[in-house]
Structure formats: structure tokens, C-alpha cells
Amino acid sequence: MEAAAAAALEQSRGCCYLGGEMPRRLENYVEGGWRASRATESLNVLNPASTQVLAEVPLSPPEEVDAAALAAERAFPEWRRRPAGERTQPLFKLKALLEEHLDDLARSVTEECGKTYAESVGELRRAIENVEVACGIPSLMQGYNSEDIAPGIDEHMIRQPLGVVAAVTPFNFPAMIPFWFMPYALATGNCFILKPSERVPLTSTQLFHLLEASGFPPGVVQLVNGGKETVNSLLDHPAIRAISFVGSTATARHIYSRAAANGKRAQCQGGAKNPVVVMPDADLEMTTRILADSAFGCAGQRCLAASVAITVGEARRALTEQLEEAASSRKVGYGLEEGVEMGPVISFESKTRIEALIAKGEREGASLRVDGRGKKVKDYEEGFFVFPTVLDGVSPQGEIARTEIFGPVLSLMHASSLDEAIQMVNARSYGNMACVFTRDGATARRFRYEVNAGNIGVNVGVAAPLATFPFSGWGESFFGDLHAQARHGVEFYTQTKVVIERWPREWNRKF
């Protein structure tokens, strides 16, 4: 490895919390170098289990967004002219570096995000999977043609990159979600700017040290830390052609609207309230295990978490009892400790909001089968912990049935038939995921056919698409046309050009 790349990797190790002192104030990565922000405002980055301050993140002002956008604009002409096979070479190197540093990266995710080490490793595996798929861009980006659309005239459709694109990513998957977008944008010939969540910027800093070592030219891939003002600057900048986003529905709607008003493409993943229908013929032992992992994994802070279980007919009693046991016995704690199955939520504000929504569910008539409020973890008493919670008898018309709690809270509803259950599923405004547990193929087929959701699971609790499929979403869970990952990602980051050409034979004779 070249000396510069080796030095960058050493710096990446130093940025890891295990490799030395974490930098007190994080830097941006612009035009191939690390730059201190001139921001007058910053936020502390906390470990949500211990509340230890890990670093300080600057809220970069508009002029620093402008510097990154203009650097990307300057880098674009040369980058897009590189053959697709050459553009993938840094991605191949990046894939190897991600594998090499997977342990350090996973520990970083756990430190700043709170999830368990095993969950962090799984997140990174999905990130790497997207890099692998994007390395196939020479075939994924191919166009098509028709010969002799008229005598001597041929027609071709080719794909070309947009230019400068950006992504704004959330706190819950700091390593994976940037890779829903970045590899496809770069492989198709665009220059990319990442604005990570200000709550979890440390993993992005490490990832960018690896990107630096991968050999991307200056300006092709850049990192700008910040908050709301930084996001609005990205949305308003004339050089930026497209925006990708994952977060709450309210913010997704804002970003989609502002991007559209500025003539930009946008793909905005919003919130979710994911239902799981459990039929009487389901394998209840398997269903309980999978459903508990879905509802309480990552402390319920994922857009594909099961948040509502709808039992049909006789499934009610047995499943409720088993879920109660599964929630009560789940080990909660610091995600790097052995045996821990669930970590904290991201912040004190999140903990307070989740606990208030649990209380609201009680006021709306639900009964608390398992109450996760007010519990402490030994040695981490100040941590932002909400233990697994089960609310039974939640009213489909109540606010809790419609609100994304984004925490380890599972609401139980009950239906007398599959018809009623599907009506309950389709009555919600969100459409990210819906799952059914059954042994009957006809029931499963009807469910996948009639239910309004972009990701459907049959006897699975988290219907997360592989990187070879788009991450779908309907209703208020998604604003846009083309989703993240796979061919949708390629189409989003390219524009089509149709060429119609004629070459008269007499010209050949003349010249």
C-alpha cells in the first residue's frame, strides 16, 4: 500500500475509540483532506449507555457546504470520464478495508449508537454487501438499443451520471445506511457528499479514513458534519442535483418538498409503524422468538422493527403469554458486554418521549403486560435505557396505533379473521413493512397480494431486502419514485440519454 494510504489507515485507527484519544472536535473531509470547521456551534456526541462524551461535532455553516459542493463540481468532469471498470477499483479496495477493520467499526457503532456488538457487525455486513453489488456497475449501468428503427437509422439509450449528489443519514444505522447510497452514486460516476447524523458522526469519520485510503480522487467523496442548517444548505445549493434521506416522516416530507422546489431529485425514506399478523396455524415458538427479535432488536430503533402484532382468532392467548416471557427475560445492558441482547435508546430525549407514549397507551385503554420504564442497568445507571415493553389490547383507533414510537415497545391488537387483520394493516398511513406468520400458502399469498406495504415478510420478522433488491416503502414511509439499493439506486443516480443516428452510405463513399 502506498505511504499516503498507510498513513490514512493509521489515522483511522487513531480515530477509533480503542486506538487512542478520540478527537475532541471532529473535522470535515473536503477535496481530499481533513479540515477543521469554522462553525461557532457544536454538539457533544454521547455514549448512550454510559453518557460519556465521546467527541464534539461541529454544526458546519453554509459556506462549508458550498466549499464541498464546489470541490465536487470541479472533480466531476474527470471522474465521470473514467470507464466504469476503473471507477469500481477504489470500491474493491474499500470492500477489503471494511473487512479488515470490521471489528473496530462495529465497536464504534456500539459506542455511539448503543446497539449490541452483534447487531453492529450485522449492520456492517449489509454495508459491505452494497459495496459488492455496486462493483457490478459495468453491467448494472448498461443501456439498450434498437437497430433499424427506420431504414438505416438506429436508436440507443445510455445512462450518464447526474453530477454532484448528497445524502443525509440517520442515527440508527451509522455504518449501513450511507452505503445504501454512496457506492451506487460513486460507481455511476457522480461525486458524493455525506451529512451524517450529528448524534453518531464518529463511525462516518472512520469510514472516511478508509475511503481516503481507497484511492478516490480529491472531491469525489466528501463528509460535512452538521445539523438542520447544514441540511438546508445542501437542499438549496445549485450544484447538488439529488438528495437521499432516511429519517422521520416529518423530516422526509420537508426534505422532499424543498428538494423538489429546487429542482432536485429526491428519495426520502420516512417513518414506519410495522404490523405483523399472526395466524392461528403459526408455529408459535418460532413466531415468538422472531417477533421479539424484530420488536426489541436495536432497542426498536429501526425502520423495519415490528411495532404492532395482530393476532387472529385462537393465536391471541398463547402468543401473548409467550411474548410476555420473551420481553421480560431479554437481557438489557451495554452492547459490548457478553450476553447483552439489547442496548439503550439513543438519547435522554428519546427515552423521555418513549416513556410518555407508553403512558399514553395506558390512558387509551391498553394494559401493560410488560413495563420497561424506570429500570436501571448496573454500572450504567445514567444510561438511556428503556426495557422491552408489551402493551396489550391497543385500540386500532388510538394515537398509539398510529404513532411511530421508535423504541422497544410492542403493541398487541386482535382480529377475528384474516379479512379484519388485513383491514387493520391497510388502515395505517405508513407502508414500510408488513409480515404474516402462517403455515398456509394461500393465506401467505393473499397477504402479500392485498397488503399495502413495500416490504413484505412471510414467517420473517424483519423483511430487510438484500442489496440486490431495492429497499421499498409505500405511503408516508417513502417520498419519491426510486428507492435505495440495487437497480433503483443505479436509476436514481443516472439520467437517460436517447441517441437516434443515421449514417448514409453515400457519406462513406465521399469521405
Buried (B, 14 or more C-beta within 10 A) or exposed (E): EEEEBEBBBEBBBBBBBEBEEBBEEBBBBBBBEBBEBEBEEBBEBBBBBBBBEBBBBBBBBBEBBBBBBBBBBBBBEEBBEBEBEEBBBBBEBBBEBBEEBBBBBBBBBBBBBBBBBBBBBBBBBBBBBBBBBBBBBBEBBEBEEEEEEEEEEBBBEBBBBBBBBBBBBBBBBBBBBBBBBBBBBBBBBBBBBBBBBBBBBBBBBBBBBBBBBBBBBBBBBBBBBBBEBBBBBBBBBEBBBBBBBBBBBEBBBBBBBBBBEBEBBBBBBBBBBBBBBBBBBBEBEEBBBBBBBBBBBBBBBBBBBBBBBBBBBEBBEBBBEBBBEBBBEBEBBBBBBEEBBBBBBBBBEBBEBBBEBBEBBEEBEBEBBBBBBEEEBEEBEEBBBBBBBBBBBBBBEBEBBEBBBBBBBBBBBBBEEBEBBBEBBBEBBBBBBBBBBBEBEEBBEBBBEEBBBBBBBBBBBBBBBEBEBBBBBBBBBBBBEBBBBBBBBBBBBBBEEEEEEEEEEEEEEEE
